[in-house]
Amino acid sequence: MFADLSRRAGFHVEWEAIDKDQFLEALTRELLEPGKMLDELVLPYSREGVLSVDKTASRLRVNFKRDEVAPAPGSDERG
């Protein structure tokens, strides 16, 4: 939802550049004590201009700079 609202407002966030652990920590802190923790983390990754809906969806599929690849659903994780 945020991605679409920001697209309509004329900017986008480079979600894939944000470290997943930092994001989750900031999100947890924001939920426990609403304020500006999440804003402080996301603001440096805000960029002017909009991305197409397809480009936005593609970027949202990125797993926040993780090198590991999650096994496909139903696959045998033991290899």
C-alpha positions as CSV (number, residue, x, y, z in Angstrom):
1,M,0.0,0.0,0.0
2,F,2.8,2.4,0.9
3,A,4.5,1.8,-2.4
4,D,1.4,2.8,-4.3
5,L,0.7,5.9,-2.2
6,S,4.3,7.0,-2.7
7,R,4.1,6.4,-6.4
8,R,1.0,8.5,-6.6
9,A,2.8,11.2,-4.6
10,G,5.7,11.3,-7.1
11,F,8.5,9.4,-5.3
12,H,9.6,5.8,-4.6
13,V,11.7,4.0,-2.0
14,E,14.7,1.8,-2.8
15,W,13.5,-1.0,-0.5
16,E,16.1,-3.4,-1.9
17,A,18.9,-1.2,-0.6
18,I,17.6,-1.3,3.0
19,D,19.2,-4.0,5.2
20,K,16.5,-6.4,6.2
21,D,17.6,-6.7,9.9
22,Q,17.7,-2.9,10.3
23,F,14.3,-2.6,8.7
24,L,12.8,-5.2,11.0
25,E,14.4,-3.7,14.1
26,A,13.1,-0.2,13.1
27,L,9.6,-1.6,12.3
28,T,9.5,-3.4,15.7
29,R,10.5,-0.2,17.5
30,E,8.0,1.8,15.6
31,L,5.2,-0.6,16.5
32,L,6.2,-0.6,20.2
33,E,6.7,3.2,20.4
34,P,5.1,5.0,17.4
35,G,7.2,8.0,16.4
36,K,9.8,8.5,13.7
37,M,12.1,5.5,13.8
38,L,10.8,4.1,10.6
39,D,10.9,7.5,8.9
40,E,14.5,8.0,9.9
41,L,15.5,4.6,8.3
42,V,13.5,5.0,5.1
43,L,14.0,8.7,4.3
44,P,17.6,8.2,3.0
45,Y,16.3,5.7,0.5
46,S,13.5,7.9,-0.8
47,R,14.0,9.0,-4.5
48,E,12.2,11.5,-6.6
49,G,10.2,10.1,-9.6
50,V,7.8,7.3,-10.0
51,L,8.4,3.7,-11.1
52,S,6.0,1.8,-13.2
53,V,3.7,-0.6,-11.4
54,D,5.6,-3.5,-12.8
55,K,9.0,-2.1,-11.7
56,T,7.6,-1.4,-8.2
57,A,6.2,-5.0,-7.9
58,S,9.6,-6.4,-9.1
59,R,11.5,-4.4,-6.5
60,L,9.1,-5.3,-3.7
61,R,9.9,-9.0,-4.4
62,V,13.5,-8.4,-3.4
63,N,14.4,-9.8,0.0
64,F,16.1,-6.8,1.4
65,K,19.8,-7.5,0.5
66,R,19.7,-11.1,1.5
67,D,22.1,-13.4,-0.3
68,E,20.3,-16.6,0.8
69,V,17.7,-18.0,-1.5
70,A,14.6,-19.4,0.1
71,P,13.6,-22.9,-1.0
72,A,10.7,-23.1,-3.3
73,P,7.4,-24.1,-1.7
74,G,7.2,-27.9,-1.6
75,S,10.9,-28.4,-2.4
76,D,13.1,-30.8,-0.3
77,E,15.2,-28.4,1.8
78,R,17.7,-31.2,2.7
79,G,19.1,-31.2,-0.9
